[in-house]
Structure formats: C-alpha cells, structure tokens
Amino acid sequence: MVKEYYDICKFGCLSIKSTPFHVLQGLAIIMIIEGELKFTTVGNTTMLTEGQIEIINVKEPVKLEAVADECRLWFLYFERIFVDSIRDDFEYVLYNCNEGNFFGVKASKEQIDLLKRKFLAMLTAGEEGENSITIEKMARDILEFIWPNFNVVEYMFADKTESGERFKDISIYMFKNIEKKFSLGNIAQNVYLSAPYLSREFSLNLKKTCSEIINYYRTINVVIQLIDTDKTLSYIAETSGFSSTTYYNKVFLKFLGCSPSKFRAANKNQRFHYVVEPLKLQELENVLSYMRQKEIAGRNVTIAYSADRETFEEQLVNDGEEQREYTIKVTLNPGESLRIVKKI
C-alpha cells in the first residue's frame, strides 16, 4: 500500500497512534487529513491539525503522537540518494512550515499553500501510475522549491539577502563541525567577521545567542547518536563537543526534559504504533478541489452561460488595487452541476 519509485521517493497514507523519537535518512513531507498530531523535535513541539503540512528534515530527530486515538496523514518521503542529487547540504539545513521549531518562525501562507498543491499533485500523479520520468521531475521541483522558501535561518534574514546567505553558511559550518569544540571567535574568524558583530547579528535576527544555537545543533547530534548507534553514553558525552559532561547533561535536560540515559531507554528500539492504509485517489482529488475553491473565495464571481448551457465562462476579478481578469472554461457532463457562491 506504500507506493515506491526506486531511488526517488515513496508515499502513502498512515494512521498513527505514536512513534518514539526516530531519524529519517531522507527528507519527508506529511499532511494531516484527519485528527490532530503532536509533532515534537529537539527544539520544540507543535500541534498539527487537519489540512496542515510539515517538513521532516534529513536526519532530524522527530516524535509523533496522535492527540486522540489516531491521526491519519499522507506522507511523501524522498530517498537520500535523490535528495543529495539535488543538493548535497540538505542534511545541514533546517526547513519548516510551521512555528514548531527552535527558532519559532514559519514560512509564508502563500508558500505553504503552494507546497501543498505540489505535494497533492505528486501524490495524485503517483497514485494514477505516472511513469518514473514524470515523478522524478515533480520530486525535483518540490525539493528545489523547499530549498529557498522554507530555510529557517535564511527566512529570518529575508530583508538582508547577503547576511542571510552568510548566516546560512555559518549554520552549515556549525552542523558539519558540531562534534568539535569551537566558539563564537572560531566562527567569526572562519567568515572574516568580528565576534561582537557576529554576536549582535545572531541576537538581532535569529533571536538566539550563538551559544544557544550551537547547543541546539549539538543536542540534535547527540540525540541521533543515542537512538541510531550503539555508542556508549560516556563516549557520546565525551565526543559531543560540549565543554564538560556536566554541561552536556544540563543542556540535554533543558531540551529533552530528561537525562541521556533515560532518553535512550525510552526511544531506542521502541515500537512504532501505526497502520498503513490505502491511499484513496478520490480523497486526494477532493482536497485539491477544496483548495481550488478556497482560492476562488474572496473574489467577485460572474457567470456567463453559453447558448447550449453545457459550457460556461467564469470570470474572476481579484480584489485589490491591480484588477486582473481570468476566464476559465468548463465543460459539464450530463447530470453534473457546479455551485458558485457569489461574493456580495
């Protein structure tokens, strides 16, 4: 019931009760279709409700829990080999739709809605049996769309393109060197900036200190080691990049609410409680149709019927300073009808 396109992606429908913290090697997108989901990362927890979409990053520890008995969702998982063929640094950048992340920011509504449409269109195409060439093209389009539009760090520097690009590079540098002991001074020297300037820019734009961001990235790395490897607790602590084991335990407790040993016991090799369900094409089409109707809402609508009444033209006029007209021609089959709600 999970459909797969070799070395590109897999997708399907899940009814989830709960999962422990786990790490995906590739990148995934989920969309809630029924119920409510508690979406927990190292940095934060958010509640996802029906119709919301979210990105699960490459090697990002995440825990999923249904608020009631179960939560149904659609998922689209991009294989790591395909993700790396688009960009080789997806692993070192965080992407999010909603505020449930360490930095507390979310993407724009317009970009989220566009990602939803791309997501639903690809699932529909796959369920209809499109060939691998078409699916690969759609998958590439989605990943290339995510990269510039859902990058948390770059988004916070939206009005400062040069600074945003620089701090994105700094973020990647931190991820790549996270097991090493480095300071703000080391980072500043690496990018040829002064440490005071760098500190001010972190606080002003990211609303976090450099130390807080480094600790966050280090904790993500520690969590990955705890649930995805058999390395000893002492070895992980010693190679985590923290200045001492005491400080390591203090930071971990702050982010996860427990000690590393308790976290490993609660999450490593624990059961996933979910059921794979058939992905219903009609359900996908209904959601796409609903989204199109929402796009029409808020516009003035007039209908001009043709003489035979089997076709009509729908004229949409945007509300706004710049008036644009669109004409959509639709052919109705015998017995079909279309309900148009006119804005007053």
N, C-alpha and C positions, 0 to 999 in steps of 0.2 A: 504493500500500500504506500510505501515511500518510493517515489519515483526518482531515478538517478540517471544523470547524464555523465558518463565516465570522465573523470578528471576535470569536470566543470562544476557541477552542483548536484544537490539532491533536495527534494522538497516534499511536503506532505502536511497532514493535519494531526495534531496531538491533543489528547485530553489529559491534562496534567493535574496531579494532586500535589506532588512535591519532588524536588530534586535536592541533593546535597550540593555544596559548592563543587563546581567542576570547571574544567578548562577545555574550550574548543580549540583545535589547532587551526581551523579556518575561521571565516567570518560568517555570521548568521544575521538574518532579519526575522523578527517574529511580529505577528499581528494578532491581537486578541479579537476573537469572534464571538465569544460567549463567556460571561463570568468576569472575574477580577483576579489579577495576578500580582503578587508581591515580588518585585524584581529587585534583588539585592546584589550589590557589587561591594568591593572593598571600600569604596568611597562613600556609598550612600544607599538608601532604599527608597524606591518609589512604587506607587500603586498604578498599575496599568489597567485601564478599563476597556470595555468593548469599543473597537474601532481604532485603538491606539497602536502605534507601531514603534518598535525599538530595535536598535542595532546591538548585537553581541560581538565585541571586538575579538580579534585574533589573540588567543592566549589570555583572555580576560576572565578571571575567576568570577563566576556568577551562580547565584542560588535562586531557584524559582519555587514559589509556593502559591497554591490557589487559596484565595481568601475564604471561599465556601468549600464545598466538597470537591469540585473540579473546575478547571478553566480550560476552554477549548481555544486553540490557536493554530494559525498557519505558520509554517516556518520555511525559510529558504536558506540553505547552507551552501556556501561557496567553498569548494575544496582548496586547501592551502596551496597546492601547486598552481591552481588557476589564479588565486589571489596574488601570489608572488609574480606571476607573469604580467600582471597589470602594474604593480609597484612592489618593490622589494622591502619597503619600510612600513607596510600596514601594521606590522607587529608592534611598532614603536609609537604609534599614534592612537589617540582615543577618539572615537566617534560616538555621538549620542544624538537622539532625537529629543528626549525629554530632560527634565531637571534632575533626574535621579543619578547624578554623577558627582564626583568630588568637587568640581568647580561650580556646580549649581547653575549651569546655563543650559539653554535648549536652542535648537535650531528654529528658524522662522516657520510659521504656519504654511507659507507657500511652498517651501522646500519639502516639508514633511508631507504635504498633500501630493506633491509631485512624486516623491519616493513611493508613496502608497500606490499610486497609479502604475508606476513602473513595476513594482512588486506584484501587484494583482495581475497585470498584463502578462508577466513572465510565467506566473503560476498557471494562468489560463492557457497560455500557449503550450506549456509543457503537458498539461492535462489533456489537451487536444491532440497531442502526439507530434508536435513540431519537430523538425529534424535538428540535429546537433549544431549545425551551422547557424541556424536562426537563434537557438537557445544561447549559444556562445556569444553571439552579437548582443543579445539582450542582457546577458550577465555582465559583459564588458561595459555596457552602457550604464548599468546600475552602479558598479564599482567606481567607474570614472566620475559618476555623479556624486557618490558619497564622499570621495576624497576631498574636494574643495568646499563642500557645502555642510558637512557635519563634523568637521575637525574642531574639537572643543577649544583648543588653545588658539588656533588661528581665528576662530569665530569671535573670541574675546578681544582680538585686535582688529576687528572688522574695519575700523576707520583709520587704521595705520598699517597699510599693506606691507611696508618694508619691515616694521617692527614685528608684525605678525609672522612673517616668513622667518625672521631671525629667531624668534622665540619658539617657533615650531622646530627649528633645527636644534635649539637648546634642549627642548623636550626629548627629541630623538637621541641626542647625546647622552642625556641622563639615563634613558632606558637602556641604551647599549652598554653603559659603564656602571650600571646600578650596583654590581657586586664589589666595585672598587670604592675605596674611601676617598671622597672628593668633597670640596667645599665650594661655597659661592665664589671664592677667589679663584679656584681652579677653572670654574666655568667661565668667569669673566675673562681670564687670561686666554682661554681657548677661542673666544669670539672677539677678542681685542676690544673689550669694553671695561670700564672701571667697575669695581664691585659695588660701590654706593649707587651708581646709576642703575646697575642691574637689579639691585635690591628694590629701588623705587619703582622700577618698571613692573617687577613681579607683583608688588603690593597694589599698585595703581590699576593695572589691567587684569591681573589674574585673581586679585582679592585674596591672595595667599602669599605667605613668605616663601622664600626659596627653600628654607629648611623643611617647611610643611610639605612642599611638593616632592622634594627628594625622599622624605619619609614615606609618603604615599606610594611612590613608584617602588621603593624598596619593599614595602609591605606586600604589594602585588606580587613581586618576585618571590618573596618568602612563602606566600600562600600557594603559588604554583609548585614550589619545591615540596611543600608539606603534603599536597594531595596528589601530585603527579610523579613523585620519585620516592625511593626508599632510603634516601639520605637520612642520617641520624639527626635528631633535634639539635645536638651540640654542633654538628658540622654546619647545619643550615644557619645557626646563630653566628658562628664564627666567620662564615663567608657571606653574610648578608649585607655587609658594607656599613652596618651600624658601629658606632664608636665603642660600644660595650654590650655585653649580654644583658645587663640590667636595663640599659636604654632600649635595646631591641625588644625586650619583654614589655616595657612600658608603652612603647609606640604600638606594638601589636595589640595590646589590650585596648588602647584608645580606638583603634579602627575596627576590631572584630569583637570586642567585649568579652574576651576570654584569653587564656594562655595558648601558646602554640601547640602544646601537647593536647589540650582539650579540643582545640580546633581540629587537629588531625584525627583524633579518635571519633569525632562527630561527623567527619566528612569523607575521609579517605576510605575507598572501597565500600561505601554505603549504597543502598539500593535506590534506584530511580523509580518513582511511582508515577507512571504514565501509561496510556494506551494509544497505540497508533490507530487512527481512524481513516476511513476512505475520504479522499479529498473530493468534494462534490462540486462538479463544474457549475451547476445551476446556482449554488451558493456563492461562488466566485463572481458569476455574472450579475447576481443580484446586488452585491456590494459595489461593483463597478457602476452599475446603473444608478444606485443611490448616490454615489459620489458625483456622477454627472448631473443629477437633479439638484444637488447642493450647489454646484457651480452655476446653474441657471438661476437659483434663488437669489433674490436681491436685484434682479434686473427687470426692466419693463419688457413684457412679452406681448407681441401681437401676432395673430394668426391670419394668414391669407390663404383660403382654400382654393384649389383649382376647380375647374368646372365639374370634373367627374368625381370629386370628393375623395379620390383614392390617394392623392398626394397633396401635400400642403407645404407651404413655406413658413418657417418660424423665424421671425425677425427679433433678434436680441439686441437691445440697446443698453450698453453699460451705463450705470450711474456714475458720474464723475465729470471732471472738467473736460476731459477729452472724450467726446462721444464717438464710439465706433459701432458699426453695424455688422452683424453676422447673419447670414442666411443659411439655414440648414434644411435640406430637402429630405423628407422621409416618405417612404412608400409603405402604406399599411396593407397588410394581407387581409383577406376576407375574415370578418369576425373580430379583428383587432381594433383596439381603441387606445387613445393616448389622452391622459388627463393633464391639462395645462392649468396651472394656477397663476392668475394674473395679479401682479403686484398693484395695489391701489396707491 
